[in-house]
Amino acid sequence: MSLNRRALLGSLGGAAALAAFRSDALARIADAGKAVAGKPAPAVAGDEAYWAEIARAFDVDRTLINLNNGGCSPAPAHVMEAMIRDLRFSNEIPVYHMWTVLEPRIESCRRELAAEFGCDPEEMAITRNASESLETLIMGIDLKAGDEVVYTTQNYPRMITSWEQRARREGIVVKPITFPVPPQSGGDVVAKFRAAITPRTRVFEVTHITNLTGQILPVRDIVRLGREHGIETYVDGAHAFAQFPFKRDDLECDYYATSLHKWLFAPIGTGFLYVRKAKQKSIWPLMAAPPKMDEDIRKYEEIGTHPAANHNAIAVAIAFHRGIGAERKAARLRLLRDRWAKRLAAADPRFRVLTPLNDTESCGIGLIHSEGLDTEKLQAHLWDKHRIMTTPIVHPEFNGLRITPNVYTTLDEVDAFSDRMERLMKTGLPA
Ligand SMILES: Cc1ncc(COP(=O)(O)O)c(C=O)c1O
């Protein structure tokens, strides 16, 4: 048991108290929320007493500093417990408890996710991750040899691989475009999409926020551009949903894919796929469904036997997310981002933050290039010697460490990372 965990148990009066806290997590968050009621989100962002309460919902080992929450986030302890409870219940008699009792409750998750995203529940499919959602879109659209697809070289590699496989298999044409980090402007990215359009362009794929630098892209303008030219725009929102507030109508999109084990803090193996009602007939599911399901969003959930527990716990994660509030969460993530990024950028010109540090173009994710320090060796050193987890981003066009704190991350943890980075910039990495 870690020192901090032990201290926490002690301060709460032992394991029984900790268990009570967990089942009580939402009530405690509501109490913490009352204490800051009426305060604007940026003011709450710096209220350490409030965030200490939020952090207590997570079973965090404070001997490790996790600054890669973007890859996959831990879920709060009570979200895990709801899932484990349902797994045990399923295991008693799966064909009844899992299929008959628990599986139908996916409809509550659909309803709540649809409310969060701002669409009709009949447009919301629950999947296992953003990859599954995006593969459904990429493989599900009818395309002929010579049809063109435009995406950026900063799209997620699995999706690029999927389009490239369709190119090899069916002769579609992929047209990757590049943009600098950070881009000159959102308008510049839109202009690059516009310049790539030909009479054969059928699909745009754009990331809402890139996993590489945390850049938020002008999705609505790209969707509008596509629509003007009869082009479908697939939005990869793997990192965007529940990291910062927005609704479907802000984006005007017809398709949206995300994971929920990143920023919603739902259990690992949860995601969603939104497809506007009018588009559902033309996108085939990955696993076959009968014709009567052609316009039923549930055709994208025809995946065979799977645990109901994981997706049902999405409802608990949504309640936790709402308990904090999307605005407060985004404000806190931006405060943490600025704390390390602005400090390091000011400390030494050899640090270059490749993420724009403002409220519209990024949120909790930041990428820092450290001139003279090899990115992969730096990441390995921080983890091996200091137990600080970061993400090495090595892209043909740029490289650096991606830093993604979480709502449970303390200021001390962020500062420990910055201290170490400043020191390494002075001394270099040990041979
Ligand atoms: C932009 C982007 N798209 C898609 C994915 C795939 O997400 P998952 O592995 O959860 O399917 C990721 C994962 O990091 C991502 O960053």
Ligand as a Chemical Component Dictionary entry (heavy atoms), coordinates in Angstrom:
data_LIG
# 
_chem_comp.id                   LIG 
_chem_comp.type                 NON-POLYMER 
_chem_comp.pdbx_formal_charge   0 
_chem_comp.three_letter_code    LIG 
# 
loop_
_chem_comp_atom.comp_id 
_chem_comp_atom.atom_id 
_chem_comp_atom.alt_atom_id 
_chem_comp_atom.type_symbol 
_chem_comp_atom.charge 
_chem_comp_atom.model_Cartn_x 
_chem_comp_atom.model_Cartn_y 
_chem_comp_atom.model_Cartn_z 
_chem_comp_atom.pdbx_ordinal 
LIG C1 C1 C 0 -7.381  10.957 -32.024 1  
LIG C2 C2 C 0 -7.605  9.536  -31.646 2  
LIG N1 N1 N 0 -8.441  8.784  -32.375 3  
LIG C3 C3 C 0 -8.698  7.514  -32.063 4  
LIG C4 C4 C 0 -8.094  6.895  -30.984 5  
LIG C5 C5 C 0 -8.402  5.479  -30.693 6  
LIG O1 O1 O 0 -8.931  5.360  -29.407 7  
LIG P1 P1 P 0 -9.161  3.910  -28.772 8  
LIG O2 O2 O 0 -7.813  3.268  -28.700 9  
LIG O3 O3 O 0 -9.739  4.187  -27.458 10 
LIG O4 O4 O 0 -10.041 3.195  -29.707 11 
LIG C6 C6 C 0 -7.211  7.629  -30.202 12 
LIG C7 C7 C 0 -6.532  7.007  -29.062 13 
LIG O5 O5 O 0 -5.695  7.559  -28.400 14 
LIG C8 C8 C 0 -6.958  8.977  -30.539 15 
LIG O6 O6 O 0 -6.117  9.713  -29.820 16 
# 
loop_
_chem_comp_bond.comp_id 
_chem_comp_bond.atom_id_1 
_chem_comp_bond.atom_id_2 
_chem_comp_bond.value_order 
_chem_comp_bond.pdbx_ordinal 
LIG C1 C2 SING 1  
LIG C2 N1 SING 2  
LIG C2 C8 DOUB 3  
LIG N1 C3 DOUB 4  
LIG C3 C4 SING 5  
LIG C4 C5 SING 6  
LIG C4 C6 DOUB 7  
LIG C5 O1 SING 8  
LIG O1 P1 SING 9  
LIG P1 O2 DOUB 10 
LIG P1 O3 SING 11 
LIG P1 O4 SING 12 
LIG C6 C7 SING 13 
LIG C6 C8 SING 14 
LIG C7 O5 DOUB 15 
LIG C8 O6 SING 16 
# 
